[in-house]
Structures are given as C-alpha cells and as structure tokens.
Amino acid sequence: MKKLLVMLVTALIFFSVFSTNMFAAEKSGVGQLKQEFESQLLQQISDTSGVERETLQEQYDKYVKLDESEQNKFVSYISDEELMSEVMKEYKSPGSSNLDVATKEEQINGETVNTSSVNNDIAIVENLSDKPVAEKEPIATINEHRSAWYKKYVTLFGIKVLENTSTLDYTRTGYGGRITGILGSDHRVTRNFTVNRISYSGKVDRYGSTYAYSNSNTTVAIIWKGVWTYDDGKCQIRVDNRSNVTGYFR
C-alpha cells in the first residue's frame, strides 16, 4: 500500500511538472510570435507614410486594445497555415456581391456591406460603393466623373488582416444616361498580415453605353506545411449607368 502511494505521488508530481512545462513552452511560443508580429508591424509603420501609414497605425492601435488572451489568439490565428488556408478557401468561394440603389438620391452615397462569419473571431466582409469624384479643378464637361470600388477583406477581432481592393474610375452623362469612358482601374492587396501572397496579371477594362468593368487574373500563394502552393483565380468590378456595382474575388 505504501509503495502504491509513493507511485501515485510520483506520478502526480511528474504530471504537474510536465503540464507546467508544456504550458510554459506554449506560452513562450505565443510570446515569441507576438514579439515578432508586433516588431514587424511597427517596422512597417515606420517604413511607410501617408494614408498607408495611418491605416497600419489604426490597425495596430486596435490590436493593442485587445486583451492578452485575444492578442494571443490573434497571432496564433495568423501564424496557423492550415487555418489561414481554410480562410482563403472561404475567401475565394464562388459568388458575387452587389450594390443595388433604387433612386438617384440614394446612389450619390450608395454603399453596402456584406459579412459572413468563419467563426466567432474571424469574419469575411465585402464592401461596395459608387460615388462622385470631386475635381480639384472643375472641368467644363457634361460628363460626371465617378469612382466605384469593391473591397473584400478578412477580419480577426474586427481588425483587417487581408484585403483585396478593386477600383474603377469612369465617366457618364448622368444617372441612367450613357457611360462615356474609363479613366482608370486597379486591383491590389491593400492589407496583408497573413502568410498569403496575392499577385495580379492580365487586367482587362471594357465599357459600353450602359456598363463598365475591369477584370484581372489572380494568383494566391499559401504556405502549406512549409511548402508554397498556388491557386489561380479572377477578380472583377462592374458598374452600370445607374450606379449598380457588382464585384467578386474567386
């Protein structure tokens, strides 16, 4: 009986020490990830300027306001290749969002936001808008200069960690009138804290009397168990002469 008691006590001590060491190792690992993430983000802020710097600083300020448990989850999430790969699958799922405005008054500041949750902490958001562009120097023309954009992004605890933005600047004679040209377009990553890399190629712009659109090919690179894998896709932004905007990234 005495021998059995000694064995039980020894086992309990071993289990206690083992658990403590495991917890310490896990905490130490997360601590290192946090240190690397914070250091890298602060360096990015230091190396940039203007709007990009302000946006990065805003995201960092939101991160700092999270409690310790949420910060630990945040850096664990973005460092989890398999989780981020699953998020990207959802991010690139087939589908299209649209901004459909009914009246001329509504379309002036028309904007819509669609959100789908991956879990309680992670969400995928789509945001579309079409607004007039204020000219620095008014030009005598009958055409309206407008800017439509489509954004799709991933948030962790409300903080943007990956964002794709498509923009289309165009002109039209008026609401419901004729589209007269495309002044410019762009497809780009405007935020990326994850392990994913996205590149764009083969951009095509087209317009007719009632529509304008811009397409681009995309390549998403994801690190999977230490090896980079690649997935091709497409993104688009489209607007009609009544400011109805559609977009996708898939």
C-alpha positions in Angstrom: 0.0 0.0 0.0 2.8 2.3 0.9 4.6 1.5 -2.4 1.4 2.3 -4.3 1.0 5.6 -2.5 4.6 6.6 -3.4 4.0 5.7 -7.1 0.8 7.8 -7.1 2.5 10.8 -5.6 5.4 10.4 -8.0 3.0 10.2 -11.0 1.2 13.3 -9.8 4.4 15.3 -9.4 5.5 14.2 -12.9 2.2 15.1 -14.4 2.2 18.5 -12.6 5.8 19.3 -13.8 5.0 18.0 -17.3 1.9 20.2 -17.6 3.7 23.2 -16.2 6.5 22.8 -18.7 4.1 22.3 -21.6 2.1 25.4 -20.6 5.3 27.4 -20.2 6.6 26.2 -23.6 3.2 27.0 -25.3 3.1 30.5 -23.6 6.7 31.1 -24.6 5.9 30.1 -28.2 3.0 32.5 -28.4 5.1 35.2 -26.7 7.7 34.9 -29.4 5.1 35.0 -32.1 3.6 38.2 -30.6 7.1 39.8 -30.3 7.9 39.0 -34.0 4.4 40.2 -35.2 4.5 43.4 -33.2 8.1 44.2 -34.2 7.3 43.6 -37.9 4.2 45.7 -37.8 5.9 48.6 -36.0 8.7 48.4 -38.6 6.1 48.5 -41.4 4.5 51.6 -39.9 7.9 53.3 -39.6 8.8 52.5 -43.2 5.6 53.8 -44.8 3.9 57.2 -45.0 0.7 59.0 -45.8 -2.6 57.1 -45.9 -0.9 53.7 -45.7 0.9 54.6 -42.5 -2.3 56.0 -41.0 -4.2 52.8 -41.8 -1.5 50.5 -40.4 -1.3 52.6 -37.3 -5.1 52.4 -36.9 -5.0 48.5 -37.2 -2.1 48.4 -34.7 -4.0 50.6 -32.2 -6.9 48.2 -32.4 -4.6 45.3 -31.8 -3.1 46.9 -28.7 -6.5 47.5 -27.2 -7.3 43.7 -27.3 -6.8 41.9 -24.0 -3.9 39.5 -23.6 -6.0 36.4 -24.4 -7.3 38.0 -27.6 -3.8 39.1 -28.7 -2.5 35.6 -28.1 -5.4 34.2 -30.3 -4.8 36.9 -32.9 -1.1 36.0 -33.5 -1.8 32.3 -33.2 -4.5 32.5 -35.9 -2.4 34.4 -38.5 0.5 32.0 -37.8 -1.6 28.9 -38.4 -1.1 27.9 -42.0 -3.9 25.4 -42.1 -6.4 27.8 -40.6 -5.4 30.6 -43.0 -5.7 28.1 -45.9 -9.2 27.3 -44.8 -10.0 31.0 -44.5 -8.6 31.6 -48.1 -10.9 28.8 -49.4 -13.9 30.6 -47.9 -12.5 34.0 -49.1 -12.3 32.7 -52.7 -15.6 30.9 -52.6 -17.7 31.5 -55.8 -20.2 34.3 -55.5 -20.8 37.9 -56.2 -21.8 40.9 -54.0 -23.8 43.8 -55.4 -24.7 47.3 -54.6 -28.2 48.0 -55.9 -29.5 51.5 -55.3 -33.1 52.4 -56.2 -33.1 56.2 -56.5 -30.8 59.0 -57.7 -30.6 60.4 -54.1 -29.5 57.0 -52.7 -26.9 56.4 -55.3 -25.0 59.6 -54.5 -23.5 58.0 -51.4 -24.5 54.4 -52.2 -22.6 51.8 -50.2 -23.3 48.3 -48.9 -21.5 45.9 -46.6 -22.0 42.1 -46.6 -20.5 40.0 -43.8 -20.1 36.2 -43.4 -18.5 34.7 -40.2 -15.9 32.0 -40.3 -16.1 31.6 -36.5 -16.8 33.9 -33.5 -13.4 35.7 -34.1 -13.0 35.7 -37.9 -15.2 37.3 -40.5 -15.1 37.8 -44.2 -16.6 41.2 -45.4 -17.5 42.6 -48.8 -17.9 46.4 -49.2 -19.0 48.1 -52.4 -19.5 51.8 -53.3 -20.1 54.2 -56.1 -19.5 57.9 -55.5 -18.8 61.1 -57.5 -15.2 62.3 -57.6 -14.6 65.9 -56.5 -12.4 67.5 -59.1 -9.6 69.7 -57.8 -10.1 72.0 -60.8 -13.6 71.8 -62.3 -13.6 71.0 -66.0 -16.3 72.3 -68.3 -17.9 69.0 -69.4 -21.3 67.3 -69.4 -19.8 64.1 -68.0 -19.8 63.1 -64.4 -16.5 61.7 -63.0 -17.3 58.8 -60.7 -15.4 56.1 -58.7 -16.7 52.7 -58.0 -14.9 50.3 -55.7 -15.2 46.7 -54.4 -13.3 45.6 -51.2 -13.2 42.1 -49.8 -11.4 41.6 -46.5 -10.8 39.2 -43.6 -11.0 40.5 -40.0 -9.8 39.0 -36.8 -11.4 40.5 -33.8 -12.6 43.3 -36.1 -9.0 44.1 -37.3 -8.3 43.8 -41.1 -5.6 41.2 -41.8 -6.2 40.7 -45.5 -7.9 43.0 -48.0 -8.3 43.0 -51.8 -9.5 46.3 -53.4 -10.7 46.8 -56.9 -11.4 50.3 -58.2 -12.9 51.7 -61.4 -13.0 55.4 -62.3 -15.3 56.2 -65.1 -17.5 58.9 -66.7 -21.1 59.1 -67.6 -23.6 61.7 -68.9 -25.8 61.4 -65.8 -27.8 58.9 -63.7 -29.3 56.4 -66.1 -27.5 58.1 -69.0 -24.7 56.9 -71.2 -21.3 55.7 -69.8 -18.6 57.6 -71.9 -15.3 56.2 -70.7 -13.0 54.6 -68.2 -10.4 56.9 -66.7 -8.5 54.2 -64.7 -8.8 50.9 -62.8 -6.8 48.9 -60.3 -6.7 45.6 -58.5 -4.4 45.2 -55.5 -3.8 43.9 -52.0 -4.3 46.8 -49.6 -3.7 44.9 -46.3 -1.9 41.6 -45.6 -0.9 40.3 -42.2 -1.3 36.7 -43.2 1.0 34.1 -44.8 -0.8 34.5 -48.1 0.6 36.3 -51.1 -1.6 37.6 -53.9 -0.5 38.8 -57.4 -2.5 40.2 -60.3 -2.0 40.0 -64.0 -3.7 40.4 -67.4 -6.0 43.3 -66.4 -8.8 44.0 -69.0 -11.1 47.1 -69.0 -14.2 47.4 -71.1 -17.2 49.6 -71.3 -20.4 50.1 -73.3 -23.2 52.7 -73.2 -24.7 51.2 -70.0 -21.8 49.4 -68.2 -18.1 49.5 -67.4 -15.9 46.8 -65.9 -12.4 45.7 -65.0 -11.2 42.1 -64.7 -7.9 40.7 -63.5 -6.3 37.2 -63.1 -5.1 36.5 -59.6 -2.6 34.0 -58.1 -2.8 33.2 -54.4 0.2 31.6 -52.8 -0.3 29.8 -49.5 2.4 28.2 -47.4 1.2 24.7 -46.6 3.3 22.6 -44.1 6.4 24.5 -45.1 5.8 24.4 -48.9 4.3 27.1 -51.0 1.2 26.1 -53.0 -0.6 28.2 -55.6 -4.2 28.8 -56.6 -5.3 30.8 -59.7 -8.5 32.8 -59.8 -10.1 36.0 -61.0 -11.5 39.2 -59.6 -13.8 41.8 -61.1 -15.6 45.1 -60.5 -18.5 46.2 -62.7 -20.8 49.2 -62.6 -23.8 50.2 -64.7 -25.2 53.6 -65.6 -27.5 53.6 -62.5 -24.6 53.0 -60.1 -25.4 49.3 -59.5 -22.0 47.8 -58.6 -21.1 44.1 -58.5 -17.8 42.5 -57.6 -16.0 39.3 -56.8 -12.7 37.7 -55.8 -12.7 34.0 -56.6 
